[in-house]
Amino acid sequence: MWKTVLLLIVTIVVVPIAGFYFSEPLTDLQWTTVKELGIIYLIAAIACFVVSTLAKNYSQVDKLWSVIPVAYVWVAAFRGDFEPRLILMSVMVTVWAARLTYNFGRRGGYSWKFWTGDEDYRWAILQSRPEFSNPIIWGIFNLLFISLYQMGLILLFTLPIVKSIGGGPLGWTDYLCAAGILFFIIIETIADQQQWKYQQEKYRRKSNNEDLGEFYSKGFTHTGLWGMMRHPNYASEQAIWVVFYFFSVAATGSWLNWSVVGCSLLLVLFKSSSDFSEKISAEKYPDYADYQKRVPRFIPFTKFGK
């Protein structure tokens, strides 16, 4: 665990520096925008750390995951004098945010007492491990990874809009990117709805002492999109931000630029996060190991003959 944490912390420092060094330098306007977004990031990250420490609820970043990117992109659009590409990118992020915020809210993630709400079950499991039993160690982890790293990652995967400031005219590539993002938002919506319906019915039957049957006794969503890949929602989320990066490719005409850092780190985070989630699921559900053998993790149709 600590090796993973240290790797992520080092990566968030080294990769951006390398990205800035080996690609075209930022313009003065882009630098100004990055600095403004960096101030918003620091305020939000520190607030998440303080609130989570006082409330003992470590899902404060989760509450901002789908909200703060909207602020980032519209600030960048404003700084870029609302160029057509920047408006299109901002609208795409706003649509993504509305859907994800709704899904998080219906699962109990928000409350009028903003410091409360359902906490990600994985934090409690992680906190119970021996290496995190010391409150000081957990506090450091909360500061460096949960608050600073995760909030920093959110900023990084929205930075292609900064790189796009002052780019070339809007073209067919931009519309293709927008269509791709909408496609993956739809896939993510379907996946979340399938999981929602399955879990709601499972817990309804449990609360009424009804027979779960073979379908619900498995305990986890395993049909529909979930029968094609084990994490269709995670896969779509990653794809959305990879496609978002290609707006900056359309703007600059270069396939590689420093803003690729964000979506690259997001792929690393989702790999680690899904590893942890699947370990918990395999311990909790007897059929999950067979499900892992038969169904690919993120990319469908990659386990032929299983």
N, C-alpha and C positions, 0 to 999 in steps of 0.2 A: 504493500500500500504506500509506504513512504517513498519507495523508489518512483512510483507513478506520480505522486504529488510533486516530488522534486523535479522530475522530468517536465511536468507541466509548467511549473514555476520558471524553470530555466528557459523553456521554449518560448514562453510569453515575453521574455526579455530578449533572447538571442535572435529568434526568428524575425521579429519586427525590425531589429537593427539591420540584419542581413538584407531583409527585403527593401528597406530604405536605401541601403548602400548600393545594391546591385541593380536598381531600377532608376528610371528618370526622376530627378529630384522634384519635390513638391514646389508648386508656385507659392508666392507670398500669400495669396488668397486661400490656397489649400492649407498652408501652415496655420493661418489664422483660424480657419474653421476647425482644424484638428485640436488646436489649443482650447477653443471654446467647448468642444465636445469632451475634451479631457477634464475640464473643470466640472462639467455635469456628471461625468463618470465618477470622479473622486467624491463628490458630494453624495451621490447615490450609494456608492460602495461603503463609505463610512457610516451612512445612515443605516444600511442593512446590517452592518456589524453591530452597531450600538443597539438597534431594536432587537435583533436576534439574541444578543447577549442578555438583555434585560428581560425579554419575554420568554426566553428558553424555547423559542420557535425558530428553527433554522431554515425555514422556507421563505424568508423575506425576499431573496433574490428571485425565487420562482414567481413572486407576485409582480416583479418588474420586468421579467423576461420578455413578455409580450407587449409591454407598455412603453418602456424607455426607448426602444428602437424607433418608435414613431417620432419621439422628440428629436432624436439624433438626425433622422433623415430630413425632417422639415426644417431644422436649423440649417442643415447643409443646403437645402433647396433655397432657403432665404438668402444665404450667403452667396449662392450662385445665381442670384437674381432670377430665380424660378425659370431656369432654362427648361425646355420641353422634356429632355431626358430626365432631369432631376425631378420634375413633377411626376413623370411616369413611374420612376423608381419609388418615389414617396407614396404614391397611390398604392402600388403593389405591396409595400410594407404595411400600409394602413389596413388593407384588406386582410393580409396575413394576421395582423395583430388583433383585429376584431374577432376573427374566428377563434384564435388561440385563447384570447381573453375570455370569451364566452365559455369555451370548454373547460378552462381552469376554474372559472367561477361556479359552474354548475356542479363541480366536484367538491365544492366547499372551500376553495382556495382563498376566497375573500370574505371579509367580515367588516361590519361598520366599525368594529374595534380593529383598526388596520394591522395591529401587531399580532392578532390571532388568526384563526383559519386553519384548515387542515395542513399538517406538516407532512412532507415527503417521508414515508415510512423508512426509507433507507438511511436517513440521518440517525434515527434512534438505534437502528441495528449497528451502524458504523460506530456510534458513540459508545455502545456497549462492549466493543472490542477492548482487549487489555491494553493495546498501545494507545488508546484514547481515553483510558480511565482517569488519567490525571487531568483535572480541570484546566490547568495552564496549557497543556499540550492541545487539548480540544479548542481552547480559546485561540491559540496560534493558528490551528487548522482552519477555524472559522474565519479568522482575519485574512489569512493568505490565500486559501483556496475558495471557500464558500463565498466570501465577500469580494475580495480584490480580484482574484483570478476570474471567477465566473462573470462578474460585472465587466471586467476588462475584455473578456471574450465577446460579450454582447456588443461592446463598442467596436471591436475589431471586425466582426463580420458585417457591420453596417458601413465600414469605411470605403467600399467601392464607390459609394455615392460621392465621397470627397474627391476620389481620384477622377471621377467623371466630370467634375466642375471644369468648365472651359473646354470640353471635348468637342469632337466633330458633330456635324448635324445628325439629328435623329434619323435612323434608317430601318430597314427591314429586320436587321439583327436585333434591334431593341424590341420590336414587336414580337419577334420569336422568343426572346427572353421573357417578356411579359406573359405570353401564352404558356410558356413552360412553367412559370411560377404559379399561374392560375391552375394549371393541370395538377401540380403537386399539392396545392392547397385543397383541391377537390378530393384527391386521394387521401390526404391526411384527415379531412373531414369525415369521409366514409369510414376510415379505419377507427377513428375515435368514436364514432357513432356505433359501430359494431361492438367495440369493447364496452361502451357504456350500456348498451342493451343487454349484453351477456351478463355483465356484473350486476346490473340492477335486478335482473330476473333471478340470478343465482342467490343473491342476498334476500330477495323477497321470499323465495322458497325456504331458505334457511330460517328466516324469522317466523314463518308460518308453520314450521316443522313439516314441510311437504317433501315428498320424495324428489331428490335432485335428478335422478335418472342418469344414464350413462353420459349424456351430453354435458350437463352442468356439474356432474361429480368430478370431471377432470379439473375444474377449478380455474382454468385460464382460457382465454379466447383462442380458438384454434381453427375456425372456419372463415369463409369469406376471404378477405385480403390476408387475414392471419393464417390461413391455410396455404398461402403462397410465400409468405415471409414472416418471420417471427416478430419483426418490429416494423410494420408498414408505416406507422406514424413517425418513428425515428428516421426511417429511410427517406420519407418525404421531407421532413424538416431539414435534413442535411442537403437534400437535392435543391430545396428552395434557395438556400444561401450559396450553394455552388453556382446555380444559374444566376443569382443576383450579382455575383462577381463578374459574370460575362457582360454585364452592362458596361463595366469599366473597360473591358476589351473592345467593345464597340466604340466607346468614347475615344480611346487612345490609339486603336489600330494595332496594339501590341498584345500578344497572347499572355504575357507574363508581366505582372507589376506587383508592387509591394502590398496592394490590398488583398492579395490572395491569402495572406496570413490568416485572416479571420476564418474563412471557410475551411482552411486546412486544419487549424486548431479545433474547429468544431467537430471534424471527423474523428480526431483523436479523443475528444471528450465523449462522444457518443459510443465509441468503441469501448472505452473504459467503463462508462455508465451501464452499457448493456451487459458487459461482462459481470458486473456486480449484481445487476437485476436478475440475470439468468442463474447465477449461483444461488440466490435466494429462492427463486422459483423451483429450481431442481431439488432443493432440500425440502420444499413445501409440498410439491405436487409429484406423486409417483410417476405419472405419465409424461412428465416434462422432458426427461432424458430421451425418450423415444421421439418426442416432438422435435427436439434439437437435431436428431439424426436424420429425420425425414424432410424438415423444412429449413431452407436457407435463412440466414439472419436478416440481411438487408436487401439482397438482390434476388428477385424471383427466378425460377427456372435454372438454378445453378446446382441442383442436386439431382440430376437425371438418374433414373433407375433406382432411387431410394424407396 
